[in-house]
Every structure is written in C-alpha cells, then in structure tokens.
Amino acid sequence: MKLTLASLATGIGLAAFSSASYGADGLAPAAAAAPAADPAPATDAPADSGEVVVLGFGRGRQEQEVTAADIGRLTPGSTPFKAIEKLPGVQFQAADPFGAYEWAVRISLRGFNQNQLGFTLDDVPLGDMSYGNVNGLHVSRAIISENVGRTVVAQGAGALGTASTSNLGGTIQFYSDDPNHQFGVAVSGTAGSDDTYRGYIRVDSGDVGAVRGSLSYAYLHTDKWRGDGPQYQNQVNAKLVGDLGSAGTLSGFFNYSARRETDYQDLTLDLINRLGRRAAFRVDNIRPDYTTAKAIALALQNGTAFPAPYQNADDVYFDAGGVRNDYLGGATLDLKLAPGLTFKGTGYYHENKGQGSWVTPYVATPLGAPDQAGNAITAPAPLSYRTTEYAIHREGGLGALSYESGINSITIGAWYERNHFHQARRYYGLANAAYNRDTLGFQKNPFATQYEGDFHTDTFQYHVEDTLKLLDDALVLTGGWKGVHVTNKADVETGPLASGRIGAKDWFQPQVSVVYHVTPNTEVFADYTENMRAFVSALTSGPFSTTQAGFNAIKGTLKPEKSKTYEGGVRYHDGPFQASAVGYFIDFTNRLASFANGSGIAGNPAILNNVGSVHAYGAEIAVNYKLTRALSLFANYSYNHSEYQDDVFRSDGTIFARTKGKTVVDAPKSMLKGEIVYDDGTIFGRVGGDYMSKRFFSYENDQVAAGRLVADASIGYRFAGSGWLKNISIEGSVTNLTNKRYISTVNTNNVMVSGSDFDNPNFMVGAPRQWFVTLKKGF
C-alpha cells in the first residue's frame, strides 16, 4: 500500500519526528580510491585476497568497504543493500527475500533513517532514496546488482565532496565495475520460491584500441509470497571507458530500469492481535476478490456491518501497486593536468516517470467517469483507483581539482544540480461489473485531480579540504569544510496545498580528522563533522505538504535539521586478522516533525515543525579473520543509545507527545551479526546471522517490536572441465533459514504517539523461508 509520504514520519532513527521522505577523511576520499578490478568470471572463483569486508584502514572516520565478490554471494536480484546489512551500525529491513520491494525497504545507520543519509553511484547523487521519487531513485533501479564493483559505507559522516544534501548520518557510495580488458560473456539464471525466475547476461567487448565497454541486461519476475500478484523488473546497463594515455580516462554510463510492483498489504497491530501472528502474517490485499472489496467499500460508505472477518475498511484493500521507469546517465573525465595536479569531473542526467496506486474504498467512482479507453462508465463501482504520480527531470555536474606537493594535498570541489519535479494525485474510474484497470500499468483518463504541482530545487555545494602527512606518513591530519545553498520553489496548479519559496543554507560545515599509525599494525583515528539536511520539494513531504496558510506560518521560522558527530576508534591488522573498535556521540538538532492530520490513508495535509533534538552515543566492534585461504569469519557488535531530549508540543501549547528521555523509535540498542564464508575454488558457501534487539514503535515507548534473529545460507559448486562444463557453477541459497516470523518494517505510514492511538496499517512482516537455485556460465 502506498500512502502519502507526508504521513510517513517513520522515525526509523534519529529523525523519528522527521518527515520520513526528507525522510573526515584520512589518506584520500573514497571517491578517489583505486578503481575496482575487473569483475570475477561467471564462476565466481575467489580472488587471492578473499576479503569479506575491508575495515577502512587509513581512513579518518569509521568506514567499511564491501567488494564485488561479496556482492556476488547474494541471491541474484537482491538489492545491493543486502550486502551491507551485515556491517556494524547498519539496520536493514525488507518484506521480501530480495529486499527489492521499495515501499518496505528501510536502511539506517546508527539510528539515522535512510532519508537522512547520502547515496551516490559513481559519484552521481541518488537523492535521499525516498519511495516517492522526489529527488532521486533507489539503488536497485539505478544499477543491476551484479554490476556493483564495491560499496563504501561511512557510518558517521561521508567525505566532504559527497554529492548529497541529506547526509546527516553517514553515506553509502556505490561504484560500478569497469568493463573487462578481455572479451567475454557471462550469463546466469535463477529459479526458486513463488515462481521466481531471473536471467542476467553481460557482454564485455575487451580492449578495442583505447576503448572498452560492457552491456548488461537483467530480468526478474516473482510472485508475492503472500497475496496475489507479480513483481518484475527489466534493467539495462551500459558502460564505456576510454584510455587517454598519460592524460587520464574518459568514461560514461547509461542505465535503464522498468520496475512493476504489486504491493504487499501493510498490517495493523490490531489485526495481528485479533487473528494471531500465524494467520495475520498471511493477510494481504484481497485481489482478485472484487466482490468482497466492493462490499467493504459499501459498508464504509453506508455505515453498515463489514463482511466477516473484517472489522473496518483498513483491514484489507483490493489491490495496490507501483510502476517506475528510470533513465540515468553520466560521463566522467579524470585528468592528470600536471605533476601533482589532477581534475575529476562528472555530468549526469536522470529522468523518471512513476505512479503509486491504491484501489480505495474511501472514494466511489461517479456515474459517467471515463475508463482507461475514455469511455463513460455507466455502472460505477463503490471503489476508485487512486494514484500519486511522479516525474523527475534532474541534471547536474560535480568536479574537484586536487594538488599534491610533498606532505600537503589540497582539494577544491563543487556540485550543482537542478531538479524539476512534477507531482499529482488523481482518481480513475472503476466499473462495478469487473475490475477494469491494470494495477501495474500507467493509468489514463482520470475523473478527478486532488492536487498537482511543479517543483524546482536548485542545489549548490562547494568544499575545500587539506591533508597533511607528517612523521613519515605516520600521522595524517585532514581538515576542511563545505558550504551548501538549496532553494526550493513550489507552484501548485490544483488543490489546497502550498505554493511558495523556501531555502536552506550553511556556508561553513567543518570536518576534521586525524589518523595516527601507532605501529605498522595499529592505528587510532578520530573525526568531527557537521552536516545539514536541506528541505525537499513535494506535495507529499517537506514544507509544501501543508495548506497555504500553514506554509505561510512556518516559512520564516522553519530551520533545516543539523547534526554534529564526534567519533574515535582504533584499528588493528596482522596478516589474515583485522579488527576495529569505535565510539561516537551525535548531537542532532532542529529535528522536524510531520504531524499527521488524521490517518495516513486519508492523505490530509501534514503540519511540519521543528521540535527539539536527539542525543545518541554508541560503540561498534568488528572482527574479520581469514582462518585459511578458503575459510573466513566476520562478526560485529553495535550498541546505540538514541534518546529524545524534548517533549513535543502543539502550536497551542498542549502536549503532543511525552518524548523527553524516551528512546528513539525503531532504533534497536543492540545488533549482533556474523557470517562464515568458505570458498576453496570448487566448493563455496556462506552462513550468516543478524540479531537485532527490541525496537519501540510508538513515541512514548509503550509499543514494542520484539527482537529477532534471522539467518541466511548458501552452498555452491564449480565444475572443473572443458567444453560446456568450463566456467559453470551452480548455487543453492535459502533466506530466513529458520522460518522466523517477525515484524520487519515498522511505521510504514506514520508513527503513533502511544498504543491508545488509532491503529493505522503501519507494519510489514518479514518473508518466510525461501529457496533459490542459480546456474552461471562464462564464455
């Protein structure tokens, strides 16, 4: 079910009172790290290094890197987020085994929700990764997972040059792998639970003069594990790299995605308690039972009894879905201008068209409303088809000039983006005799437009950074700052929501760090970072998602959210053994609350305001041990204590929520994770476990989601032979190995103050045990 993002004040982390659709470096920034090596062949033979996770040695902040080999251990079609959920401080939730169903996906770092993090692909900004496509797109649409070369996670704060205005609490940077130097073809096919089948093919040209390229295609189809309806996606990735000799390189990419998702039903806590977990965890949208859906709508509209076993109109809906088409392209010029002087610049363009749909019992189709073909409906249904529609045209560029001389290295960079976003909410007619719309198709001929508007967001960011290497490089000091100015403008064409202009700027956000190599095997590090999160421009989130009077009242006083992060730790490595430990304190101020005006499903304008601060402190310990060339162990423990510092009051001075001293919602205090990986070149496998302690999901901490332990496993075999057996592997994988029943994503629509509040559809449950088999072949 896709509800208004303004009501999605999820509170997954430090911004629990933030609108969920909103919502220092050491030796070198991550973006300047060496390019990823050529990808492994289709047989996934282990690299000599065999690293499971790189723990960020030499960095002035907490950071880990996950490599292509580790991403390749995922079930094909899984979101790249699945590869990093095992890292310390990372909380990941999903409702399907792939983590691909975007409405339910949530990722947070140290309690900051995903709308307060920064995301990039090959330095290109992906926005805040909100479901509603306000300023970017989800990484599972931006790139095919097999083409991710590496992923860099900075839990506390990203590099100064990261192209993001939402990274209050860290960054996740994805890098695509480069085309191979040799010609090759890789194919794979996956089949498994719920009629899942997926195909992937990649062709590498090899070196053709000074140019090499790759072209990939992936297709995924799966039925939902509960309820009726498919989910599928077509993706194309293309990349070219040109060698300019001693002058540098020129590269470009183009990625296309067409995603179609039938929704999983959000559940209510009341429904779970009423039916019991076993029964309620199978409840879903009731498609294709159109008769019962109409009966529920009539009961709601006439005030009569609901058909058993349902007790209200929000227990179940008929159907809902999401459709998204994305085009993302970019080009990067990496030049060596003179000895010690380099320049790297990237230009990009992103275009998106999308609809989120819901068959609503709250609005009946009027007589004479047009159908999909434009013909008048003479016998209308007591239901209608509601959409929230999105269109993005986003272009920008970023670049950095770096100069290194002796012990000193200085970088100056800038980023500019112009985002034109169009959004509308419309209603389409349904016939009474039979359901006459395609939930996974773009709709035509609405009978009503609730609201529609154009939004323009202009972003400018610059940064300056200086690094000093002292004591024969044993001591590395880095300092700098960034400045950001974002202007948001709304022009509402239809509806009661706000038009106007608002902005956020902070020209000095410092970042400093130190790394000291105590011994060749031991280093200590510390950093301090300030960040600001700009407002977003949309009808369903941010300061424009209210009435004109409401916006006029807040536009002069509303402040952007800010954070100050203090961090320090130690790292140790000795041959096959790596370990790190870090502690941190976060001061998060000006947090924004999106106060729901009625239930989330009603789509009423929200009220946005600053409501205080959050303090968080914690620690993370990680160990990576390669016992033999074939066997590796990785384990980590995270502790996070995030606490509201203020009660929240309404504008009339009355109490809204008694949150002072309460734990931030959906922020588990403890997470323990581990995995064992075995790969001797012929037999390979993995077993991983992820434990999370209880999470509060009401502001006043009287409602709790129990802790859970979820495990996954896989095992595979590579054939040694010639002919067709050469470069063939087969792998079986199982998700949720113990078939654990648990609440995964909480507060999918809004956050309840306490258990006495109206119980809206607000939860997703984890997928049961699923199995998949994958066959890979390289040519």
Solvent accessible surface area in square Angstrom, and as a share of the most:
residue,aa,sasa,rsa
1,M,0,0.00
2,K,11,0.05
3,L,8,0.04
4,T,8,0.05
5,L,4,0.02
6,A,6,0.05
7,S,7,0.04
8,L,9,0.05
9,A,5,0.04
10,T,2,0.01
11,G,0,0.00
12,I,3,0.01
13,G,0,0.00
14,L,0,0.00
15,A,0,0.00
16,A,0,0.00
17,F,2,0.01
18,S,0,0.00
19,S,1,0.01
20,A,0,0.00
21,S,0,0.00
22,Y,2,0.01
23,G,0,0.00
24,A,1,0.00
25,D,2,0.01
26,G,1,0.01
27,L,80,0.40
28,A,37,0.29
29,P,43,0.27
30,A,1,0.00
31,A,31,0.24
32,A,65,0.50
33,A,30,0.23
34,A,82,0.63
35,P,106,0.67
36,A,26,0.20
37,A,87,0.67
38,D,64,0.33
39,P,30,0.19
40,A,54,0.42
41,P,75,0.47
42,A,12,0.09
43,T,12,0.07
44,D,41,0.21
45,A,43,0.33
46,P,28,0.18
47,A,61,0.47
48,D,123,0.64
49,S,68,0.44
50,G,14,0.14
51,E,60,0.27
52,V,2,0.01
53,V,0,0.00
54,V,51,0.29
55,L,1,0.00
56,G,8,0.08
57,F,57,0.24
58,G,3,0.03
59,R,33,0.12
60,G,0,0.00
61,R,0,0.00
62,Q,1,0.00
63,E,6,0.03
64,Q,0,0.00
65,E,40,0.18
66,V,0,0.00
67,T,34,0.20
68,A,35,0.27
69,A,44,0.34
70,D,6,0.03
71,I,7,0.04
72,G,26,0.25
73,R,48,0.18
74,L,31,0.16
75,T,15,0.09
76,P,13,0.08
77,G,14,0.13
78,S,5,0.03
79,T,1,0.00
80,P,1,0.01
81,F,0,0.00
82,K,36,0.15
83,A,3,0.02
84,I,0,0.00
85,E,29,0.13
86,K,15,0.06
87,L,0,0.00
88,P,0,0.00
89,G,4,0.03
90,V,0,0.00
91,Q,7,0.03
92,F,9,0.04
93,Q,5,0.02
94,A,14,0.11
95,A,0,0.00
96,D,13,0.07
97,P,17,0.11
98,F,4,0.02
99,G,0,0.00
100,A,8,0.06
101,Y,1,0.00
102,E,9,0.04
103,W,0,0.00
104,A,0,0.00
105,V,1,0.00
106,R,15,0.06
107,I,0,0.00
108,S,1,0.01
109,L,0,0.00
110,R,5,0.02
111,G,8,0.08
112,F,1,0.01
113,N,3,0.01
114,Q,14,0.06
115,N,9,0.04
116,Q,0,0.00
117,L,0,0.00
118,G,0,0.00
119,F,1,0.00
120,T,1,0.01
121,L,1,0.01
122,D,26,0.13
123,D,14,0.07
124,V,0,0.00
125,P,4,0.02
126,L,0,0.00
127,G,14,0.14
128,D,1,0.00
129,M,4,0.02
130,S,11,0.07
131,Y,18,0.07
132,G,0,0.00
133,N,1,0.01
134,V,3,0.02
135,N,32,0.16
136,G,4,0.03
137,L,2,0.01
138,H,6,0.03
139,V,0,0.00
140,S,9,0.06
141,R,4,0.01
142,A,0,0.00
143,I,3,0.02
144,I,0,0.00
145,S,13,0.08
146,E,50,0.23
147,N,7,0.04
148,V,1,0.01
149,G,3,0.03
150,R,17,0.06
151,T,0,0.00
152,V,3,0.02
153,V,0,0.00
154,A,2,0.01
155,Q,1,0.00
156,G,3,0.03
157,A,0,0.00
158,G,2,0.02
159,A,8,0.06
160,L,3,0.01
161,G,30,0.29
162,T,5,0.03
163,A,2,0.01
164,S,9,0.05
165,T,26,0.15
166,S,10,0.07
167,N,2,0.01
168,L,1,0.00
169,G,1,0.01
170,G,0,0.00
171,T,1,0.00
172,I,0,0.00
173,Q,7,0.03
174,F,0,0.00
175,Y,17,0.07
176,S,18,0.11
177,D,5,0.03
178,D,28,0.14
179,P,0,0.00
180,N,35,0.18
181,H,92,0.41
182,Q,146,0.65
183,F,142,0.59
184,G,15,0.14
185,V,32,0.19
186,A,26,0.20
187,V,43,0.25
188,S,15,0.10
189,G,33,0.32
190,T,6,0.04
191,A,53,0.41
192,G,13,0.12
193,S,15,0.09
194,D,48,0.25
195,D,96,0.50
196,T,4,0.02
197,Y,110,0.42
198,R,15,0.06
199,G,31,0.29
200,Y,20,0.08
201,I,72,0.37
202,R,12,0.05
203,V,57,0.33
204,D,6,0.03
205,S,47,0.30
206,G,3,0.02
207,D,77,0.40
208,V,101,0.58
209,G,77,0.74
210,A,59,0.45
211,V,67,0.38
212,R,35,0.13
213,G,7,0.07
214,S,16,0.10
215,L,102,0.51
216,S,4,0.02
217,Y,86,0.33
218,A,3,0.03
219,Y,59,0.22
220,L,14,0.07
221,H,28,0.12
222,T,13,0.08
223,D,47,0.24
224,K,9,0.04
225,W,15,0.05
226,R,4,0.02
227,G,43,0.41
228,D,61,0.32
229,G,7,0.07
230,P,30,0.19
231,Q,14,0.06
232,Y,68,0.26
233,Q,12,0.05
234,N,43,0.22
235,Q,12,0.05
236,V,45,0.26
237,N,12,0.06
238,A,32,0.25
239,K,28,0.12
240,L,108,0.54
241,V,12,0.07
242,G,13,0.13
243,D,83,0.43
244,L,77,0.38
245,G,50,0.48
246,S,106,0.68
247,A,45,0.35
248,G,9,0.08
249,T,55,0.32
250,L,86,0.43
251,S,26,0.17
252,G,21,0.21
253,F,27,0.11
254,F,93,0.39
255,N,8,0.04
256,Y,54,0.20
257,S,0,0.00
258,A,11,0.09
259,R,11,0.04
260,R,34,0.12
261,E,7,0.03
262,T,0,0.00
263,D,0,0.00
264,Y,4,0.02
265,Q,0,0.00
266,D,1,0.00
267,L,0,0.00
268,T,5,0.03
269,L,36,0.18
270,D,62,0.32
271,L,2,0.01
272,I,9,0.04
273,N,110,0.56
274,R,67,0.24
275,L,60,0.30
276,G,31,0.30
277,R,104,0.38
278,R,166,0.61
279,A,50,0.39
280,A,0,0.00
281,F,7,0.03
282,R,137,0.50
283,V,24,0.14
284,D,9,0.05
285,N,6,0.03
286,I,26,0.13
287,R,61,0.22
288,P,108,0.68
289,D,62,0.32
290,Y,20,0.08
291,T,101,0.59
292,T,29,0.17
293,A,4,0.03
294,K,33,0.14
295,A,39,0.30
296,I,4,0.02
297,A,0,0.00
298,L,84,0.42
299,A,4,0.03
300,L,57,0.28
301,Q,77,0.34
302,N,102,0.52
303,G,70,0.68
304,T,83,0.48
305,A,94,0.73
306,F,50,0.21
307,P,41,0.26
308,A,97,0.75
309,P,80,0.50
310,Y,42,0.16
311,Q,112,0.50
312,N,51,0.26
313,A,3,0.02
314,D,8,0.04
315,D,1,0.00
316,V,3,0.02
317,Y,6,0.02
318,F,8,0.03
319,D,0,0.00
320,A,1,0.00
321,G,0,0.00
322,G,4,0.04
323,V,2,0.01
324,R,6,0.02
325,N,27,0.14
326,D,2,0.01
327,Y,89,0.34
328,L,1,0.01
329,G,18,0.18
330,G,13,0.12
331,A,52,0.40
332,T,23,0.14
333,L,60,0.30
334,D,55,0.29
335,L,37,0.18
336,K,135,0.57
337,L,89,0.44
338,A,47,0.36
339,P,133,0.83
340,G,35,0.34
341,L,46,0.23
342,T,54,0.31
343,F,65,0.27
344,K,62,0.26
345,G,13,0.13
346,T,8,0.05
347,G,35,0.34
348,Y,13,0.05
349,Y,88,0.34
350,H,0,0.00
351,E,57,0.26
352,N,3,0.01
353,K,108,0.46
354,G,1,0.01
355,Q,14,0.06
356,G,4,0.03
357,S,4,0.03
358,W,5,0.02
359,V,0,0.00
360,T,1,0.01
361,P,5,0.03
362,Y,90,0.34
363,V,51,0.29
364,A,45,0.35
365,T,5,0.03
366,P,62,0.39
367,L,137,0.68
368,G,40,0.38
369,A,5,0.04
370,P,34,0.21
371,D,31,0.16
372,Q,65,0.29
373,A,82,0.63
374,G,40,0.39
375,N,93,0.48
376,A,68,0.52
377,I,11,0.05
378,T,112,0.65
379,A,58,0.45
380,P,39,0.25
381,A,3,0.02
382,P,14,0.09
383,L,3,0.02
384,S,0,0.00
385,Y,1,0.00
386,R,8,0.03
387,T,0,0.00
388,T,10,0.06
389,E,22,0.10
390,Y,12,0.05
391,A,29,0.22
392,I,0,0.00
393,H,74,0.33
394,R,1,0.00
395,E,72,0.32
396,G,17,0.16
397,G,30,0.29
398,L,30,0.15
399,G,20,0.20
400,A,27,0.21
401,L,79,0.39
402,S,31,0.20
403,Y,103,0.39
404,E,92,0.41
405,S,59,0.38
406,G,73,0.70
407,I,99,0.50
408,N,49,0.25
409,S,28,0.18
410,I,62,0.31
411,T,23,0.13
412,I,99,0.50
413,G,5,0.05
414,A,44,0.34
415,W,14,0.05
416,Y,102,0.39
417,E,13,0.06
418,R,92,0.34
419,N,5,0.02
420,H,62,0.28
421,F,2,0.01
422,H,48,0.22
423,Q,0,0.00
424,A,1,0.00
425,R,1,0.00
426,R,44,0.16
427,Y,26,0.10
428,Y,5,0.02
429,G,0,0.00
430,L,0,0.00
431,A,24,0.18
432,N,58,0.30
433,A,97,0.75
434,A,60,0.47
435,Y,56,0.21
436,N,52,0.27
437,R,15,0.05
438,D,91,0.47
439,T,6,0.03
440,L,15,0.07
441,G,18,0.17
442,F,45,0.19
443,Q,13,0.06
444,K,128,0.54
445,N,54,0.28
446,P,51,0.32
447,F,52,0.22
448,A,42,0.32
449,T,43,0.25
450,Q,63,0.28
451,Y,7,0.03
452,E,27,0.12
453,G,0,0.00
454,D,30,0.16
455,F,1,0.00
456,H,43,0.19
457,T,21,0.12
458,D,42,0.22
459,T,8,0.05
460,F,81,0.34
461,Q,3,0.01
462,Y,56,0.21
463,H,17,0.07
464,V,29,0.16
465,E,15,0.07
466,D,50,0.26
467,T,14,0.08
468,L,61,0.31
469,K,51,0.21
470,L,52,0.26
471,L,117,0.58
472,D,147,0.76
473,D,79,0.41
474,A,27,0.21
475,L,36,0.18
476,V,1,0.00
477,L,65,0.32
478,T,6,0.03
479,G,24,0.23
480,G,11,0.11
481,W,85,0.30
482,K,6,0.03
483,G,0,0.00
484,V,4,0.02
485,H,69,0.31
486,V,2,0.01
487,T,23,0.14
488,N,0,0.00
489,K,84,0.36
490,A,2,0.01
491,D,62,0.32
492,V,32,0.18
493,E,104,0.47
494,T,51,0.30
495,G,38,0.37
496,P,88,0.55
497,L,14,0.07
498,A,0,0.00
499,S,35,0.22
500,G,26,0.25
501,R,153,0.56
502,I,14,0.07
503,G,37,0.36
504,A,4,0.03
505,K,123,0.52
506,D,28,0.15
507,W,112,0.39
508,F,121,0.50
509,Q,2,0.01
510,P,23,0.15
511,Q,4,0.02
512,V,74,0.42
513,S,8,0.05
514,V,49,0.28
515,V,0,0.00
516,Y,87,0.33
517,H,56,0.25
518,V,77,0.44
519,T,61,0.36
520,P,125,0.79
521,N,52,0.27
522,T,31,0.18
523,E,6,0.03
524,V,59,0.34
525,F,8,0.03
526,A,40,0.31
527,D,10,0.05
528,Y,48,0.18
529,T,2,0.01
530,E,40,0.18
531,N,7,0.03
532,M,5,0.02
533,R,4,0.01
534,A,6,0.04
535,F,6,0.02
536,V,10,0.06
537,S,4,0.02
538,A,0,0.00
539,L,3,0.02
540,T,4,0.03
541,S,0,0.00
542,G,2,0.02
543,P,0,0.00
544,F,0,0.00
545,S,6,0.04
546,T,8,0.05
547,T,57,0.33
548,Q,71,0.31
549,A,76,0.59
550,G,24,0.23
551,F,1,0.00
552,N,76,0.39
553,A,78,0.60
554,I,19,0.10
555,K,98,0.42
556,G,73,0.70
557,T,101,0.58
558,L,15,0.08
559,K,116,0.49
560,P,19,0.12
561,E,0,0.00
562,K,70,0.30
563,S,3,0.02
564,K,83,0.35
565,T,2,0.01
566,Y,99,0.38
567,E,10,0.05
568,G,26,0.25
569,G,18,0.17
570,V,59,0.34
571,R,1,0.00
572,Y,82,0.31
573,H,67,0.30
574,D,75,0.39
575,G,68,0.65
576,P,74,0.47
577,F,63,0.26
578,Q,16,0.07
579,A,20,0.15
580,S,5,0.03
581,A,35,0.27
582,V,6,0.04
583,G,31,0.30
584,Y,15,0.06
585,F,73,0.31
586,I,3,0.01
587,D,33,0.17
588,F,0,0.00
589,T,46,0.27
590,N,37,0.19
591,R,0,0.00
592,L,2,0.01
593,A,1,0.01
594,S,11,0.07
595,F,29,0.12
596,A,47,0.36
597,N,76,0.39
598,G,50,0.48
599,S,32,0.20
600,G,2,0.02
601,I,5,0.03
602,A,49,0.38
603,G,10,0.10
604,N,65,0.33
605,P,34,0.21
606,A,4,0.03
607,I,93,0.47
608,L,6,0.03
609,N,62,0.32
610,N,40,0.20
611,V,19,0.11
612,G,25,0.24
613,S,20,0.13
614,V,0,0.00
615,H,64,0.29
616,A,0,0.00
617,Y,107,0.41
618,G,9,0.08
619,A,43,0.33
620,E,2,0.01
621,I,91,0.46
622,A,1,0.00
623,V,52,0.30
624,N,3,0.02
625,Y,87,0.33
626,K,36,0.15
627,L,77,0.38
628,T,77,0.45
629,R,138,0.50
630,A,20,0.15
631,L,50,0.25
632,S,5,0.03
633,L,63,0.31
634,F,4,0.01
635,A,49,0.38
636,N,5,0.03
637,Y,82,0.31
638,S,5,0.03
639,Y,70,0.27
640,N,12,0.06
641,H,32,0.14
642,S,1,0.01
643,E,50,0.23
644,Y,0,0.00
645,Q,50,0.22
646,D,49,0.26
647,D,43,0.22
648,V,1,0.00
649,F,114,0.48
650,R,119,0.43
651,S,123,0.79
652,D,106,0.55
653,G,51,0.49
654,T,68,0.40
655,I,48,0.24
656,F,49,0.20
657,A,1,0.01
658,R,141,0.51
659,T,0,0.00
660,K,136,0.58
661,G,45,0.43
662,K,64,0.27
663,T,17,0.10
664,V,0,0.00
665,V,0,0.00
666,D,1,0.01
667,A,6,0.04
668,P,7,0.04
669,K,74,0.31
670,S,25,0.16
671,M,13,0.06
672,L,96,0.48
673,K,5,0.02
674,G,24,0.23
675,E,6,0.03
676,I,87,0.44
677,V,6,0.03
678,Y,85,0.32
679,D,12,0.06
680,D,62,0.32
681,G,28,0.27
682,T,51,0.29
683,I,80,0.40
684,F,20,0.08
685,G,15,0.15
686,R,48,0.17
687,V,78,0.45
688,G,6,0.06
689,G,24,0.23
690,D,16,0.08
691,Y,84,0.32
692,M,2,0.01
693,S,18,0.12
694,K,111,0.47
695,R,2,0.01
696,F,36,0.15
697,F,2,0.01
698,S,0,0.00
699,Y,9,0.03
700,E,45,0.20
701,N,26,0.13
702,D,75,0.39
703,Q,43,0.19
704,V,69,0.40
705,A,1,0.01
706,A,67,0.52
707,G,27,0.26
708,R,13,0.05
709,L,101,0.50
710,V,21,0.12
711,A,18,0.14
712,D,28,0.15
713,A,19,0.15
714,S,17,0.11
715,I,117,0.59
716,G,7,0.07
717,Y,94,0.36
718,R,13,0.05
719,F,76,0.32
720,A,100,0.78
721,G,41,0.39
722,S,94,0.61
723,G,59,0.57
724,W,192,0.67
725,L,90,0.45
726,K,115,0.49
727,N,48,0.25
728,I,25,0.13
729,S,3,0.02
730,I,69,0.35
731,E,18,0.08
732,G,26,0.25
733,S,13,0.08
734,V,40,0.23
735,T,15,0.09
736,N,6,0.03
737,L,69,0.34
738,T,94,0.55
739,N,53,0.27
740,K,77,0.32
741,R,95,0.35
742,Y,25,0.10
743,I,13,0.07
744,S,0,0.00
745,T,1,0.00
746,V,0,0.00
747,N,0,0.00
748,T,0,0.00
749,N,0,0.00
750,N,11,0.05
751,V,16,0.09
752,M,10,0.04
753,V,22,0.13
754,S,16,0.11
755,G,33,0.32
756,S,105,0.68
757,D,52,0.27
758,F,130,0.54
759,D,34,0.18
760,N,12,0.06
761,P,2,0.01
762,N,1,0.00
763,F,0,0.00
764,M,0,0.00
765,V,0,0.00
766,G,5,0.04
767,A,9,0.07
768,P,31,0.19
769,R,118,0.43
770,Q,13,0.06
771,W,139,0.49
772,F,3,0.01
773,V,62,0.35
774,T,6,0.03
775,L,94,0.47
776,K,23,0.10
777,K,23,0.10
778,G,7,0.07
779,F,117,0.49
